[in-house]
Amino acid sequence: MTTGSASGDPAVTARADDRQTVAVSGSGLAELTCAWLLAEQGHRVHVAAGPTGGSRPLVLGGETAALLASVWRADLVAGAWPLRGRVVRWGRGEPGYVAAPALAIDGAVLVSRALDRLAGLGNVEIRGHGGGPGPGSARWTVTAAPGGAAAVEAGRRRMLVGRVRLKAGEAADVTVLETVAGGWLHLFPVGGGEAVAQAMVPGPVERPAALLSALLAESGLGARLDGACEQAVAVPAAPRLLDDPAAPGRLVVGGGALRLDPIAGTGTAQAVRTAILAAAVIGSASRAGG
């Protein structure tokens, strides 16, 4: 049986008895990528979109951007701020420059564009924030937020994230990664004279903005900024692995299944890869009559 889409994408061929109804709970990039791949296989997909969570600044390497374009067959990163490389300094050593083209983009923009693309598919139903995991007839549920599931977490690290302004004349196309006594620092421009400052520190943290500003000043990066960081948040950042990411009829994707080091810039690619794997599992099980 051939199933087309309203978005003009190539038709998807699937036997009627291979198709299943899949509930996708959440609107992170991992869940939406899995929904897209399943819909292309011809499955009926019900997406229960969760809260967007606001702005989520990301740095995407060239390989990650290429992976997104390959999977989605669209330029989800259009308008992203281009970065040409990274300056790295460990401890008191001399800084070194690494040519590493990348893009700075708001993760919320990626999600919004993915939802728009999914909305053009005839076999995808998207419901608003909340509303449960989907219809009771779904054979599978895919989510990145398995409530109450046990996980192994390595440490109590937190990542501090805040927006800052660069002084006039500072390089706006190079990221900086440094270490200080209290943790790791990452500064990346996002355009318009602004940058995002990140710090990996032991948790818990009571005053994120004050600690982030102190670390920036300690490293010397503060001299590149026009003022201190006034607002920041502290989010869990310790490596985390779900004890059982799969159960009968359920697959966990994205950071819910596996969280690596968020300051390394690998999280988005990892999320997309878990989505590819989950879609392949469901497709294989469907063809086998599972």
N, C-alpha and C positions, 0 to 999 in steps of 0.2 A: 504494500500500500504506500502511496506517495503522499507526504504531508508537506505543504508549502508554508510560506510565512508572508505576512503583510509587509515585511521590511524589504522585500526584494532579494533575500538571500537565496542561494540555490536550494532546490527542493531536497527534502530528506526522505530517504527510502527506508521503510521498516515494515516488516510483516505485522499484520494486525495482532497476532497472538504473541508477538514479542513485546508489544507496547504495554507499559504499566503506568499507573498513577503514582507520582512521587510528590511528597510534601517537602518543601524546603522552608525551614524555619530560620528567619534572620535575613539581614540585608548587608552582610559583609561581603567583601569581594570573593571570598572562597565559596560562600553559599550561592551567590549569583552566578559565578562562573560554572559551578556544577549544574545549576538550573539551565543555563544556556546550552551546555553540552548535552544534557539529557533531552532538552527540547529538540535539539538538532538530530538526536537519535530517533525522534518520533514519539517519545513518551509525553504523557500529559503531566504538566508540572503546575503545582499550586504553591505560590510563594507567599508566605506570611511575613511581610517586611517588618523588621524591628526598628527601633529608634536609631537614627543615623549617628547620634553621639557627637554631632558638631564637627568642627574642623579637625582634620588629622593630617598634619604635614608629613609628607613622605619624600624620600630620595630613591629614585628608581634608576638602577644601572641600565646600561644599554641592552644587556641580555634580558632583563626583566621586561623592559619596554617592548622588545621584539617578541617575547613570549606572549604578552597581552595582545599584541596586534595579531599574532598567529592564531590564538584561540578565539578571539572575538571578531576577527576579520574587520576591524574598525580601529580608528585612531582615537582610543580612549584618552590619550595623553595630550591631545591637541592643546596648544597654548601653555604647556608646562614651561617652567623657567629652566633654561639650559645651563648646565654646569660643565666645565671643561676638565676639572681634575680635583685632586685632594692633596692638602698639605698634612703630613703626619709627623708628630713628634712624640716620642716616648721618653718620659722623665725629663732629664736635663740635657738629653742629646740634641744634636742639630736637627732641625726640621728637614724633611725630605718631601719632594713633590712627586706625585704619581699621576700620570695622565689617565684619567678615568672618566670619560664622558658620561654624564648622568642627567636626570631631570628632577626638578623639585615640583611637586604637585600636591594639592590637597586630596587626601584619600576620599573625602566626602564628594568631591567632583567625580572621581572614578566611579563611585557607587551610583551617583545620580545618572551618569551616562550609561552605565550597565543596566540600570532599571529601565531607562528609556528604550534601550535596544531590546530588552526582553518584552517590553510592552507591545512591540510590533510583531510578536510571534503569536500565531493563532492558537497554539496549544499550550499557552502559558496564561495562568490567571494570577494576578497580583492583588493581594489584599493589603490594607493599611497597617499601621503600627499595631503590633500585638495580634491578638485573635487566635492564638494557638498554633499548633504545628501544621494544620491543614485538615482536609477531609478524612473522615474515618475510613474511606475506601482505599486510602493510599497504602501500597505494599511496602513502601520505603519512606523513611524520614531522613533528611540530611540537615544537619545543624552544626554550628560552631559553638553553641551554648548548651551543652548537656547538663541541665540543672541537677545538682546533687551528685554528679559523677565523681568518683575518687581519682585523684591525680598525685603524681610524684613531683614535688617542686624542690629545686635545688637552690636553697638560700632564701634571703629576704630582700633581695635587691629591688630598688625602685628607680625608675627613670623620671627625671625632672624635665619638663618641657615648657618652654616659654618663648614668647616672641620678643625680639629686640630690634633696635634700629642701628644700622651701620653708619659710621661717620662718613662724611663726604670724602670721596676719593678711595675708599676701601674697595678691594676687589669684590665684585658682586657675582663672580662666576666660578669661585673656588670654595670648596668645603675645607674645614679644618678639623682634625682629630688629634686630641692631646690627652695626656694623662697628668693628673695631679695627685697629691697624697690622698685626697678623699674620693677619688674615682676617675672616670673617663669623661671627657668633654667632646661634644660634637657641635659645630656651628656650620649652618648651611644657609646661604642666601635664597630668598624666595621671590625676589623682584621688588620693585618699588622702594628700594632702600631698606627693606626689612630682611631679617634673617630669623631662623629658628635656632635656639640654643637648647641643647640636650645635655644632661649629665646622668651618668650611671653611678649610683651611690648605695651604701647600705641602708636598709629601711629599719623602722619606719621614719618618716620625715614630717615634722610638725609645721615648718615654715618653708615651703618649696621655693618661693621667689627669693627669699633672703639667702638661702643656701646656694641656689643657682648663681645669684649675683656674686656671692663670696668666692665661689669656685672660678668663675670667669675672671674676677680680679686677680686671684692667685695665679692663674695660668698666664696672664698677660693678654688674654683675649679681650678683657674688659677695655683695654686701651683702644681697641678697634671699634668700640660701640659708642653710640650717642646716648649715654645714660645707662642706668641699671635696668635689670629685668623687673618690671613692676608686678607682673602676674605670671604664675606658673602652676602647673599641676604635677602631682607625683602619682605615677601609675605602676602597678606591679610589673616587674621586668625579669624576674628570675626564670631561668630555663624550666620548662614545665612539660610533663608528658602524661597524658591521660592513661590511667591504668588499663581501661578497656574501651578503645575508641570505636569498637563495633559490637553490636548486639543484634539479635534477630530483628531485621527490618529497620535498623538504625545505623547510620554512618556519621561519624564526627569529622569535620574538616577544619582547616584553618588553625588559628591559634588555640581553639578549643581542644584540638587533638595534640598539637605540638607547638610549643613556643620556644624559639631559639633566642639569640641575642639581638634585641631590637635595634641596637645601635650599629649593627653591622650592615644594615640595609638589605637583608636577605628575606625579610618576613613576607613581603608581597609575592615574590616568586615562589616561596614555600607554600603560601596559601593557595596559589593557582595550581601548583602541582598536586596538592591534596585533593583539590576539586577534580582534576583530571583523573586521578586514581579512583575516587569515589564514583564518578560517572562510568568509568570502565568496569568497576565491580558490578554496578547495577545493570549495565548493559549485558555483561557476560552472564549474570545470574538470570536475566530475563530470557536470553536466548536458550539457556539450559532449562527453562521452565521453573526457575526459582522465584 
